[in-house]
């Protein structure tokens, strides 16, 4: 679990580095906000994964009736 949090914080740090200088006073806050946004996107992806797979199968025509 710790490596997931560390990966999200590193990704948030990289995203924040694109928009804010690393030596800015508010950089840690923006970095944390970016990490929280990435976490929310990851949770949404995991929650809606079955629905998205079903939608894509319908779109490409491989969804077989059960």
Residue, then its C-alpha position, 0 to 999 in steps of 0.5 A: x500500500x505504501x508504494x501506491x501512495x509513494x507513486x501517486x505523490x511522485x506523480x503529483x510532484x511531476x505534474x505540479x512541477x510542470x505548472x509551478x516552480x519547485x522552489x515556490x512557497x505553495x509547491x507542496x500544496x499544489x503537489x498534494x492537490x495534484x496527487x489527490x486528483x490523480x488518486x480520484x481519477x484512479x478510484x473512478x477508473x477502478x469503480x467504472x471499469x466493468x461499465x467501460x469494458x461493456x461499453x467498449x465491447x458494444x461499440x466494437x461489436x464483440x458483446x455477445x448476448x447471454 
